[in-house]
Amino acid sequence: MNLKNRDFLKLLDYTPEEISYLIQLAADFKAKKKAGIPHRVCDGKNIALIFEKTSTRTRCSFEVAARDLGMGTTYLDPTGSQIGKKESIADTARVLSGIYDGIEYRGFGQEIVEELAKYASVPVWNGLTNEFHPTQILADFLTIKEKFGKLQGINFVYMGDARYNMGNSLMVGCAKMGMNFTACAPKKYFPDQALIDECQSIAAKTGATLRFCENVAEGVRSADVIYTDVWVSMGEPVEVWAERIAELSPYQVNADLMSMASKNAIFMHCLPAFHDKKTTIGCEMGDKFERDAMEVTDEVFESTQSVVFEEAENRMHTIKAVMAATLTDL
């Protein structure tokens, strides 16, 4: 499997076999790291990390993965580059391509990372856009495979707002890997119909099923994985909190909901999570709306069914696999 010089912009661009390869490569790298076996397969290379939206897991994962692979990194925060302001995306891509061996972008519209890739002569990786978050899904699927030993046939349920990057990417990933995807939310929070249609075509070839359900009990029945994300994403106005809480509260992941899933079901979240009031926003919104938690209760978040921190660690291992596969002849 040769992925050298490929961009990693969305899972729609990759075959099920290629996705499986990246997940297995991540597992191999993880085993080597745990055993203390060096794997500097990108020794001497350098990468640029463009972050128009800040992050804990994505930045740390790229930086540590790059270091383990023998690479240097330059972090460009929202004030650290002129992309789209004083310098066009196309010009930025060509400038950085002359200095770096790879470029990561985390920010806004998918069209930005696509344009970066169009003009760059080195691999470009999507660290998150409004529409897709492919490195997160690789980490999620590695975690699921570690827990269940497979992906094919897993019943995967996404609770809440499935219109944006996480809902979109998980639906695409499940369709690609033959998993049974359910979006459980009010109808207005389902993914875009055009993307649903595209995923249905993929699912017809892989054996996956896609389901869109408003009834919670029906949605989570037989679920192997219960997944959720914050109700209000970064960059959205604070005014939408009231609407989201009113409409999505019935879809909160709590002990009662988990009890309706399969006996061995796991809970997943891409983080950060508003499971208590120990953050500024969690406290502010919790006090304002008289809630102890938002999309998931602390009881579930801290339970033995929760694999959120294993999932977070796997971001690093899967990002390492993506960079190594696209930068070298493995």
C-alpha positions in Angstrom: 0.0 0.0 0.0 1.8 3.1 -1.2 0.3 6.5 -0.1 3.4 8.6 -0.5 2.7 12.2 -1.6 -1.1 11.8 -1.0 -3.1 14.5 0.7 -5.3 13.6 3.6 -8.3 15.9 3.4 -11.4 13.7 3.9 -12.1 10.0 4.2 -14.2 10.2 1.0 -10.8 10.4 -0.9 -9.7 7.0 0.6 -10.8 3.4 -0.1 -11.8 1.1 2.7 -8.5 -0.8 2.1 -6.4 2.4 2.5 -8.3 3.4 5.7 -7.7 -0.1 7.1 -4.0 0.2 6.2 -3.7 3.5 8.1 -5.4 2.1 11.2 -3.2 -1.0 11.2 -0.1 1.2 10.7 -1.2 3.3 13.6 -1.6 0.1 15.7 2.0 -0.9 14.7 3.4 2.5 15.6 1.5 2.4 18.9 3.0 -1.0 19.8 6.5 0.3 19.0 6.1 3.4 21.1 4.8 1.3 24.1 7.8 -1.0 23.7 10.3 1.9 23.4 11.3 0.9 19.8 12.4 4.0 17.8 10.6 4.6 14.5 12.2 7.7 13.1 11.1 6.9 9.5 10.8 10.6 8.6 14.2 11.7 10.1 15.3 15.1 8.9 11.9 16.2 7.5 10.0 19.3 8.7 6.3 20.1 8.7 4.2 23.3 9.1 1.2 23.3 11.4 -1.4 26.0 10.5 -3.9 26.5 13.3 -6.6 29.0 12.5 -8.6 27.3 15.3 -6.7 26.3 18.4 -6.6 22.8 19.8 -5.1 20.7 22.6 -5.3 17.2 21.1 -4.6 18.0 17.5 -1.6 20.2 18.2 -0.1 17.9 20.7 -0.7 14.8 18.5 0.9 16.3 15.5 3.9 17.7 17.4 4.6 14.5 19.4 4.0 12.2 16.4 6.4 14.4 14.3 9.0 14.2 17.0 8.7 10.5 17.3 9.1 10.2 13.5 12.2 12.4 13.6 10.7 15.6 12.2 10.8 19.2 13.2 7.6 21.3 13.5 6.7 24.9 13.2 3.4 25.9 14.8 1.6 28.8 13.2 -1.3 30.0 15.5 -4.2 32.2 14.4 -1.8 35.3 14.5 1.3 33.4 13.2 0.6 33.4 9.5 -0.8 35.7 6.8 -2.9 33.0 5.2 -6.0 34.6 3.6 -5.2 38.0 5.1 -2.0 39.5 3.5 -1.2 36.4 1.5 -3.5 34.2 -0.5 -4.0 30.6 0.2 -2.4 29.6 -3.1 0.7 31.7 -2.4 1.0 30.4 1.2 0.8 26.8 -0.1 3.7 27.5 -2.6 5.8 29.3 -0.1 5.5 26.6 2.6 6.1 23.9 0.0 9.5 25.3 -0.6 10.4 25.1 3.1 8.5 22.2 4.5 7.9 18.5 3.6 4.2 18.6 4.8 1.5 21.0 5.8 -1.3 20.6 8.4 -4.3 22.9 8.4 -6.9 23.3 11.1 -9.5 26.0 10.6 -12.6 26.9 8.8 -14.1 25.9 5.4 -13.1 22.7 3.7 -12.5 24.7 0.6 -9.4 26.3 2.3 -7.6 23.0 2.9 -8.6 21.8 -0.5 -7.1 25.0 -2.1 -3.9 24.5 0.0 -3.6 21.0 -1.3 -4.2 22.2 -4.9 -1.3 24.6 -4.9 1.1 22.8 -2.5 3.7 20.4 -3.9 3.9 18.5 -0.5 1.2 16.5 1.3 -1.5 18.5 3.1 -3.4 17.1 6.1 -6.7 18.2 7.4 -6.6 18.7 11.2 -10.2 19.9 11.2 -12.5 22.0 9.0 -16.1 23.0 9.5 -17.1 20.0 7.3 -14.7 17.2 8.0 -12.4 15.9 10.8 -10.7 12.8 9.2 -7.8 12.3 11.7 -10.3 12.1 14.6 -12.2 9.3 12.8 -9.1 7.2 12.4 -8.5 7.5 16.1 -12.1 6.6 16.9 -11.9 3.6 14.6 -8.6 2.4 16.1 -10.2 2.6 19.5 -13.3 0.7 18.4 -11.1 -2.0 16.8 -9.1 -2.3 20.0 -12.3 -2.9 22.0 -14.2 -5.1 19.6 -11.5 -6.6 17.4 -13.3 -5.5 14.3 -15.1 -2.6 12.5 -17.4 -4.4 10.1 -20.9 -4.8 11.5 -20.4 -2.6 14.5 -23.6 -0.7 15.5 -22.5 2.9 15.8 -24.8 5.6 17.2 -24.1 9.3 17.1 -26.3 11.4 19.5 -27.0 15.0 18.8 -26.0 17.6 16.2 -24.8 15.5 13.2 -24.7 18.4 10.7 -21.0 19.3 10.9 -17.5 17.8 10.8 -18.0 15.0 13.4 -21.4 13.8 12.2 -20.3 14.1 8.6 -17.0 12.3 9.0 -18.3 9.5 11.2 -21.1 8.8 8.7 -18.6 8.7 5.9 -16.2 6.5 7.9 -18.9 4.1 8.9 -20.1 3.8 5.3 -16.6 3.1 4.1 -15.8 0.5 6.7 -19.1 -1.5 6.6 -20.4 -0.2 10.0 -24.0 0.4 10.9 -24.4 4.2 11.4 -27.3 5.8 13.2 -27.7 9.6 13.7 -30.1 10.1 16.6 -31.4 13.7 16.9 -34.2 15.9 15.8 -34.5 15.9 12.0 -33.1 19.4 11.6 -29.8 18.1 13.0 -29.3 15.3 10.4 -26.4 15.6 7.9 -26.8 17.2 4.5 -28.9 15.1 2.2 -26.4 15.2 -0.6 -23.7 13.7 1.7 -26.2 11.1 2.9 -26.9 10.1 -0.7 -23.2 9.8 -1.4 -22.7 7.7 1.7 -25.7 5.5 0.9 -24.0 4.7 -2.4 -20.8 3.7 -0.6 -22.7 1.7 2.0 -24.4 -0.4 -0.8 -20.9 -1.6 -1.7 -19.5 -2.2 1.8 -22.5 -3.7 3.6 -22.9 -0.7 5.9 -26.3 0.7 6.9 -27.3 4.3 7.5 -30.2 5.2 9.7 -31.6 8.6 10.9 -33.8 8.4 13.9 -35.5 10.9 16.2 -36.6 8.3 18.8 -33.9 7.8 21.5 -34.9 4.3 22.6 -35.1 3.1 19.0 -31.9 4.8 18.1 -29.7 3.3 20.8 -31.1 -0.2 20.8 -28.3 -2.8 20.1 -25.7 0.0 19.9 -22.1 -1.1 20.4 -20.8 2.5 20.4 -22.6 5.6 21.7 -20.9 8.8 20.5 -21.6 12.4 21.1 -20.0 15.9 20.8 -20.6 19.3 22.2 -23.9 20.9 21.4 -22.3 24.3 20.5 -19.2 24.1 18.4 -16.2 26.5 18.5 -16.9 29.8 16.7 -20.7 29.6 17.1 -22.4 32.5 18.9 -23.3 32.0 22.6 -26.9 32.8 21.7 -27.5 29.4 20.2 -27.0 27.6 23.6 -30.7 28.1 24.6 -32.0 26.6 21.4 -29.5 23.6 21.5 -30.2 22.8 25.1 -34.0 22.9 24.5 -33.8 20.7 21.4 -30.9 18.3 22.3 -31.5 17.7 26.0 -33.5 14.6 25.3 -30.5 13.2 23.5 -28.0 13.7 26.4 -25.9 10.6 27.0 -26.8 9.5 30.5 -27.0 6.3 32.5 -30.5 5.6 31.4 -29.6 6.0 27.7 -26.5 3.7 28.1 -28.7 1.1 29.7 -30.7 0.8 26.5 -27.6 0.0 24.4 -25.8 -3.3 24.2 -24.4 -4.8 27.3 -20.8 -4.2 26.3 -21.4 -0.8 24.7 -18.7 1.9 25.0 -19.0 5.6 25.2 -16.9 7.9 23.0 -16.5 11.7 22.6 -13.9 13.6 20.6 -13.4 16.1 23.4 -13.5 18.6 25.0 -16.7 17.6 26.8 -19.1 19.6 29.0 -19.7 16.8 31.5 -19.4 18.9 34.6 -19.0 22.6 35.6 -15.2 22.6 35.9 -14.6 24.8 32.8 -15.4 28.4 32.3 -18.0 27.7 29.6 -19.4 24.7 31.5 -19.8 26.7 34.6 -21.3 29.7 32.9 -23.8 27.8 30.8 -24.5 25.3 33.6 -25.4 28.1 36.0 -27.4 30.0 33.4 -29.5 27.0 32.4 -29.4 25.2 35.8 -27.6 22.1 34.4 -24.8 20.0 35.9 -23.8 18.7 32.4 -24.6 19.2 28.8 -24.2 16.5 26.1 -23.0 13.8 28.5 -23.3 13.3 32.3 -20.3 13.0 34.5 -21.5 9.6 35.6 -21.2 8.2 32.0 -18.0 10.2 31.2 -16.2 8.8 34.2 -17.7 5.3 33.9 -15.9 2.1 32.9 -17.8 2.2 29.6 -16.1 5.5 28.7 -13.0 5.2 26.4 -12.5 8.9 25.8 -9.0 9.1 27.0 -7.8 6.1 25.1 -9.5 7.6 22.1 -7.6 10.9 22.7 -4.3 9.1 22.9 -5.0 7.3 19.7 -5.1 10.7 17.9 -1.4 10.8 18.1 -0.8 7.2 16.8 -3.2 7.6 13.9 -1.8 11.1 12.9 1.6 9.5 13.0 0.4 6.8 10.6 -1.0 9.4 8.2 2.2 11.5 8.1 4.5 8.5 7.8 2.4 6.9 5.0 2.2 10.1 3.0 5.8 11.2 3.4 7.8 8.0 3.0 8.0 4.7 1.1 7.1 2.4 4.0 
